[in-house]
Every structure is written in structure tokens, then in C-alpha cells.
């Protein structure tokens, strides 16, 4: 209960004195009672206090959060100089204030100034109008500027205070925007666009860390160590696999050696032997007999582009594997020499590997020249016939008149022998030829070598 209410209540209902329980102040020192609607209706409205001129606050003074002049106008219902309020500021009589009439005062009750603790009289009591300032349409800079009233006194601009619901909504939006994680940048969006359709890796946060393993007991440790050891079958299979791998590598190296490196070595050795033979001829050396492995002539096959030295004997390692052609000159396999007036000059050579001088003799045709050069003479033969395949035991093919060659009587012949099929030594291929020209070296090369 406000001060003075008990005294006023006593005057109205027959109590002359004040109530000490409800009015503790001494007599004559009661606070001034608030105006009631009945007093306002009876013309007993209190005069407003004189207006205090507005002064700009200093830098250290507190600043009021409300408008003093506006508060006085709202409470007493008149302007600063006592001029009547315009009709636009008055409340409608049939309802509360709307947002169009007063935005920052719309939440106040319409008859707030007329409600007191005293009983409401039966007669209608006029309610003083509550001024509602219009919503400014000017920019914020103009709305915040001070306004000069008719009385000449300046007052601070009216600040529109938003209602509680708007403040709550704005506060929640601001908090939500602050708590929201920042969006991806331009580089992240590009990487995401490039990575569409690809399998995405699990994020690191989703991967659960592995729990530390519990220590094993002695028995469990032994079992784990035993299980970790490889079984004999696994060890054997692993050893066999390693052996096969090693064997395969060795075979690959061997094939490379046979098909490529032996030709390189044999070619170098054959060139050295041919140079040595030509040096002996240049020095005028005429041996009485040729030793096994000694070169004494050079063979030319123009169609096959073959130039190969001829050595005495058919030893595989001493003659054939060195890239040369060997002359049959030992035991029952002894044949005639090119300078002999009658006989069969028979030679042998590799078809594959180690220089492979006779690899393509199967391409020779009847009439193709075969030239043998010695120290003094060129001997030219023409290919006559070929025997594609015969057993190695058929030594009659190198006889004075070999059967199957087409020769019927003794003459000066040549026989070329090699292995067949290629890369094997199962059979022998035989090519025969007949001498057609004997030309001294002093007369120059024969036509077969010049053309």
C-alpha cells in the first residue's frame, strides 16, 4: 500500500485519523498522494512542475535513458508549455493502442494512468490521453537529431525501444549465427566439386581410436608366438617358389646370352680372324699346312650379305663358336681344298647363335654365287641344289660325288652344312654348289663381288 492511502481511505469512509499500520509517517509529513481519476475529473489536477531547461551532459555525468519532457507530457497530458495535445496523439476509446498509432508504446495498457488501488467510481471517469509519437520516416541521422519545441527548449531525440519479443528473436538469431560453424571456402568448394563421384575417405573424427591391447599371459604369449611361426609346408612352398623364380631369372639371362651376346662376341672374334688372314696374305706367308683352328680363306655369299673367315677343322669351341666356318679336314670326314682339281670342298657353320653365318642358306636358289677367296685366287661357285633335312649320321653328303646333289660324276664342288630346325641340332641342312670360275687375285675381284 502506497503512503497516504490509509489517511485518504479514512477520510472517505469515516475515519478521521491516520492509520499507524498503514501510514507510518507522522501527521503532516505524509507523502503527497498520487492523483486519482476522481480528482482529475473534479478539476483537482495538480500543476506540473516547472520545466527544467535541457543541458548537454558532460563527459562524466550519467545520461538518462528516458525522455524527461516526453515523460511529463505522457503523464500530465499536456505539452511543455501547456498547449493541448494534437488529436493524433490521443488513444482511441474502443481499444488498445496499435502499432500504427505508437510502435514503442503499444505494449502498455490503455488506462494505465487511471488504475489505482482505490475503488473505481460508478460515474465514468475521463482518462487523460496518452500521447503516442509518430513513427519517424526520416533517416536515422535525422531521427537522432535534437528537436526544438515551440517553447524554445531543446530535448534529446526519442529513441525507439524494441519490445521484448523482438529483442529475444534478434538475440537468438545473433547467438545462432555466432555459434554456427563457418561455411566452406572457395578452395574447399572446388575440391568438393572435383571429388564428386569418388569414394570419400572416412573423416578422422569418425575413426574410433584403437583400444590399447591387454597384456597377454605367459601361456597366451607362447600360443601367439607359435601361431606366428610358419608351418613346414609354408616354408617349403616358399623355398620352392624362390627356386622357381631364381631358375626363371637364370633362364632369361641364359636365353639373352645365347641369342644376343654370343653373336656379339662371335662377330668380334670373326673380324679379328679375317684381319689376321689378310695380314698374312699381305706379308706373303705361305704355310705348307694349316693347323686346326687356323684361318686360311674368306667366304662371300652376296645374296645373304655374308662375309666369314674359313678355318681348318670343325671344332665347336675352337672354330664354330668363334663365328667362323670350319673345313672338314680330319679322318674319314676329310674333304678337298678349293685349289684341288677334283673333289668336294665341304664346310660347316652355325645357323643360330655364335655369329650364325649359315642362318639363311635355305633362301639360296640355283645360280646364286658363292665365292671363296684364298691368298692367290678367287673361286666362284653357283648354288646347284639343296637338301632341307637329313640325319647327322649321313656323312655321304660331303663325299666326292654326293648322292642327292644332282652330280653324276667327279668334279669341283662345294658343300655347306648346318643344323635344322632353327635353335636345334636334330637334323642337318645341306646346300651344294659347282665351281664356275677360278680367278687370280692379281686380276681383281670377280663379277659376283663387284656387282
ABEGO torsion letter per residue (X at the ends): XBBGAAAAAAAAAGBABBBAAABABBBGABBBBBBBAAAAAAGABBBBBBBBBBBBBBAABBBBABBAAAAAAAAAGBBAAGBBBBAAABBBAAEBBBAAABAAAAABBAAAAABBABBBBABBBBBBBBBBBBBBABBAAAAABBBBBAAGBBBBBBBBBBBAAAAAAAAAAAAAAAABBBBBBAAAAAAAAAABGBBBBBBAAABBBBBBBBBBBAAAAAAAAAAABBBAAAAAAAAAAAAAAAAAAAAAAAAAAAAAAAAAAAAAAAAAAAAAAAAAAAAGBBBABBBBGBBABBBBBAAAGBBBBBBBEABAAAAAAAGBBBBBABEAABBBBAABABEBBBBBBBABEGGGAAAAAAABBBGBBBBBBBAABBBBBBBABBBABBBAABAAAABABBBGAGBABBBBBBBBBBBOBBGBAABBBBBBBBBABBBBAAAEBBAAAAX
